[in-house]
C-alpha cells in the first residue's frame, strides 16, 4: 500500500487548490460518494474527543468527536468558469469515485504515492470525470 494517494484537481474555483493534492493513507477512516450531488467525502482519523460541559446552564452537556473531512466535487470538465460542467451519471456503485479512492489506497505496495484515477461515468455516452474542488474542514461527527 502506498503512503499517500494523489488527487489531481482541475477546473477549481480556488486556484490554490488546483493541481496535485496528497492525502496520507494512514489517516483515512472512510470514503463516501453521493451521486445526486457529485460530492466525494474522505473522513480522516479523529483529531480528538471533546465534552461540552453544561456547567451553570452553559452548553448542552453533549460530547462528540472532532474529525477532519475532505470534500471534493466530481465534474465532467477540465476547463471553464467555476461551477462549469455537470455531475457525472452513475447507475451502479461499481464505478463511483469512492471505489477509485479505495483502489488507490491499496495500490503500489511499498510505494510512496498512488494516483486516484476516476475514469468515466456511466452515462449513455460515457465521459471522463475529474476532481473539480478540494476542501478540508473540521466537523463534529458524533
Order of alpha helices (4+ residues) and beta strands (2+ residues): beta-beta-beta-beta-beta-alpha-beta-beta-beta
